[in-house]
Amino acid sequence: MTETPTCSGKGCQSEAVWALLWNNPKLHTPDRRKVWVACAEHRAGLADFLTARGFLRDVVPVAEAPVDQGPEGGR
């Protein structure tokens, strides 16, 4: 990622330090990774949300996050 992203937590304006890599197996191919980013405070809550749905695949530092290529690149 080239610029510092803002946390995906609702209403949060903090700098994201974690990337939560996920996919919805009903919509995405197994190799596709969607990316939500999180500050330290919201990492667990966002991960719990994705885990409860069976979507979370990995959590990495935001600097190591892949670029989400959108539906054309990974669906």
C-alpha positions as CSV (number, residue, x, y, z in Angstrom):
1,M,0.0,0.0,0.0
2,T,1.4,3.4,-0.9
3,E,-0.5,5.7,1.5
4,T,-1.3,5.3,5.1
5,P,-5.0,4.1,5.2
6,T,-7.6,4.9,7.8
7,C,-9.1,2.2,10.0
8,S,-12.2,0.5,8.6
9,G,-13.9,0.6,12.0
10,K,-17.2,2.5,11.9
11,G,-16.5,6.2,12.5
12,C,-12.8,5.6,13.3
13,Q,-10.3,8.1,11.8
14,S,-7.2,6.4,13.3
15,E,-4.3,5.2,11.2
16,A,-4.6,1.6,10.2
17,V,-1.7,-0.7,11.3
18,W,-3.3,-4.1,10.5
19,A,-4.7,-5.6,7.3
20,L,-7.4,-8.2,7.7
21,L,-7.4,-10.4,4.6
22,W,-10.7,-12.1,3.9
23,N,-13.0,-13.6,1.3
24,N,-16.6,-14.7,1.0
25,P,-16.4,-18.2,-0.5
26,K,-19.9,-17.8,-1.9
27,L,-18.8,-14.8,-3.9
28,H,-15.0,-15.0,-4.4
29,T,-12.6,-17.5,-5.8
30,P,-10.5,-19.2,-3.1
31,D,-7.4,-17.1,-4.0
32,R,-9.1,-13.7,-3.8
33,R,-8.4,-11.6,-0.8
34,K,-10.5,-8.6,0.1
35,V,-8.8,-6.2,2.5
36,W,-10.1,-4.4,5.6
37,V,-7.6,-2.3,7.5
38,A,-7.7,-1.7,11.3
39,C,-6.1,0.3,14.0
40,A,-4.9,-1.6,17.1
41,E,-8.2,-0.8,18.9
42,H,-10.5,-2.2,16.2
43,R,-8.4,-5.2,15.0
44,A,-10.1,-7.7,17.3
45,G,-13.6,-6.5,16.7
46,L,-13.3,-6.6,12.9
47,A,-11.5,-9.9,13.1
48,D,-14.3,-11.3,15.2
49,F,-16.9,-10.1,12.8
50,L,-15.1,-11.8,9.8
51,T,-14.3,-15.0,11.8
52,A,-18.0,-15.4,12.9
53,R,-18.9,-15.6,9.2
54,G,-16.0,-17.8,8.2
55,F,-14.4,-15.1,6.0
56,L,-11.1,-14.2,7.8
57,R,-8.1,-15.7,6.1
58,D,-5.1,-13.8,7.6
59,V,-4.0,-10.7,9.5
60,V,-0.8,-9.0,8.5
61,P,0.8,-5.6,9.1
62,V,-0.8,-3.0,6.8
63,A,2.5,-2.5,4.9
64,E,2.4,-6.2,3.8
65,A,-1.2,-6.1,2.5
66,P,-1.9,-7.0,-1.0
67,V,-3.8,-4.6,-3.3
68,D,-7.4,-5.7,-3.7
69,Q,-7.8,-6.2,-7.4
70,G,-11.6,-5.9,-7.4
71,P,-14.0,-8.3,-9.1
72,E,-12.2,-8.4,-12.4
73,G,-8.9,-9.4,-10.9
74,G,-10.0,-12.0,-8.4
75,R,-13.5,-13.3,-9.0
